[in-house]
Amino acid sequence: MNKILVVTVYAGSKKLVEMTERMLLRLPLCDPRWHGLKSQALQVVAVNNGAERKVGEGLADKHVNLTENVGFGKAINRAIELFFDKDTTDVLVLNNDLEFTHPDWLAECMKVRDGKRIISPFTDNTATSVARSDGPLNGASRRCRQVSAFSWLVPRSAIEMLRKRFGFQLFDPDFFAYGEDDLTAAILRKHVDPRPFIVVPRAWVRHLKHQTGKELGHHGGMKRNLELLASKMRTHGLR
């Protein structure tokens, strides 16, 4: 059976750990096998990125416990490095501040996967307007240039390309928080397709957004993030 490697990262206080646990409790209901797709199994990895405590043992198949917060991208990369194997067809990156009020969202994403582009559901709270709605919508999936990495279903081919060309699993480890998904998107636009994302209106998740960033003092518009992103874009000849 093919395997989707699901990775979520959590940090900070007990309150944020409990938020992560609520998300993980609902995640099994989203398994595509419950929604008519029999060929995919989930392997869930929870990465403790220096949190106050780790999530409950029964909430994930694998746990990675880091002694300090190494940043979002490095934590995601570490899980992929450890558990991406010959059976892994996709990596599903999930923010830990999601709520799955419509459990069929992942099955809807799987229906349009093409082995090349990153698939994303819609959500209520994202800077990416093309993927924003108040709930599931009827309509065809749409290709676009970029989607924030609140929920990325990444094909194996993208992971392998990034490893070969850039030496990292999914995100440039020089970023601590914010900007890493912008850089990966720009790389995909150059090396995969000018519109390397597919957003699926019928797939929808609720996004509480910025819960970890608020507590830890990180946000997307921080000067150092923008400067690093601009520097990386120039270095790699990206747009």
URVENUR-V676589 format. One line per field, one symbol per residue. ss: DSSP state (2 for helix, 1 for strand, 0 for the rest). phi: phi as a letter, one per 20 degrees, with the letter a starting at -180 (. if undefined). psi: psi as a letter, one per 30 degrees, with the letter a starting at -180 (. if undefined). A space follows every 50 residues. Layout:
ss=???
phi=???
psi=???
//
This chain:
ss=01111111110002222222222222222202222000011111111110 00000022200111110000022222222222200001111111000110 00002222220000000111111000002221000000000111000000 11111222222222220000000000000222222222222000001111 111111100022222200000022222222222220000
phi=.fceeeccccbneggffffffffffeggfeggfecndeeccededddeem ffbefgfeebfccddefbfeofffffgfffgfcfcfefebddecfeddcd fcfefffffffdfcmcdedcfebebbfeffddaergcfpffcebfabgef bdedfgffffffgfecmcfbcfffeebmoffffffffffeddafceccdd gfebcecflmffgffendbfefgfffffffffffgemdc
psi=klkjjkkkkllbleeeeeeeeeeeefefffkfffhgjffkkkjkkkjjih lelllkegflekkkjkfljfleeeeeeeeeeefjaffjflkjkklghlki fjfgeeeeeffgkggelkkklllfjlfjefgklfakkllllkklekkkhf jkjkleeeeeeeeeefgleekkffkekkfeeeeeeeeeeefekfigkkkj efkklkjfkgeeeeefgklfgkeeeeeeeeeeeeeghl.
//
